[in-house]
């Protein structure tokens, strides 16, 4: 968890698989996940420091991700990824999933 505020960061909005609610989290890094093609890895969480008004939702997120190094999310739960900041370089993945081709096929035969 990163305590300082970075100049450029990502706001990832996703559907939480546990609570089924829409959640937004700020993070400094979004990369390919080691879990496979349908996952992304989110790390270097960013939380506001030295604010006068306490946001209960952000405090809950801070407690939830206090011991989390990397969050692996299914791309099917991600609703949006926004890059915020003056020096953004764009989001690039090592394994570009945009060129993934799914071939039509028949379902395996069911055996009784």
N, C-alpha and C positions, 0 to 999 in steps of 0.2 A: 504494500500500500504506500503510495506516495503522499507525503504530508504537504509538500509545497505545490503551489499552483503553477502549471506549465503554461507557456505561451500558446501552444497548439495542443489540442486534445480532441478526442472523439466522444460524441454523445451517442451511446448505443441504446436504442429502445427495443425491448423484446417482451415476449409474453412469458412470464415466469411459469415454468412447468409445475411448480408446487402449489402456488396460490392462484394460478390462472389469471393473474392481474397483469396489466401493462406496466412495465418497469423501465426507468431510464437510469443509466449509470454513465459516469464520465471516466474515461481511461486514456492513458497516454499511448498505449500500444494495442493495435488490432492486427493479428497475423493468422496464417494458416494454423490449424490445429494438428497435432500429432495423432489425433483420434481418427482422422480420415477426411475424405472430400466434403462431407456434409456438415463439418464443424468449423468454427472459427475460435481462436484463442484471444482472450481479452486480459490484459495485465496492466500494471502501473496505474492503479485506480487513483482518481483525483477527487479530493473532497475539499470544500471551501474551508478556509481557516480564518480566524480572526474576524468573524462576522458578528454584528450586533444582534441580529435576529436569528434565533435557533429554528432550523427547519426540521421538524420531527421525522419526516420521511428520509431526509439525508442522514440524520443521526441513526436511524434504523439500518440504512444501507451501510453506513460506516461500521456499525457493530457486526453486521452480517458478513462483510468482506474483510474484517480485521485480520484474520488468519489465512485468507485466500491469496495464493500467489498468482494463479491463472484460472480464469473462468472459461470453460469450454462450452460454447453454445451451439446448438443445432441451427443451421441456416434457416430451417423451417420455422423457428420461433422468433427470429430477428425481424423486426418490422422496419427499422431504419438505422442507418449509421450516418451521423453528421460529423464533418470535420470542421472544427472551430479554431480560429486563430489567424494571425497575420502571416505566418510563415508555413502554411500547410503545403505539403509536398504531394498530396494525393495518396489514396489507399491502393497499395499494390500487394498482390499475393504471389508467393513463389510458385505455387501450383494454381495457375489460372483456371478457375472453374467455369468461366464463361464459354470455353470451347469444348466443354464436356458434351459428348453425343450419346444419347440413350437410344439404343436400337430396339425396335419393337420385337417382341418375342411372345411365344406362348407360355402359359403357366405350366409348371411341372405337373406331370400326371399324378393324380391323387391315388394312393394305394390304401385299400381297406385292410 
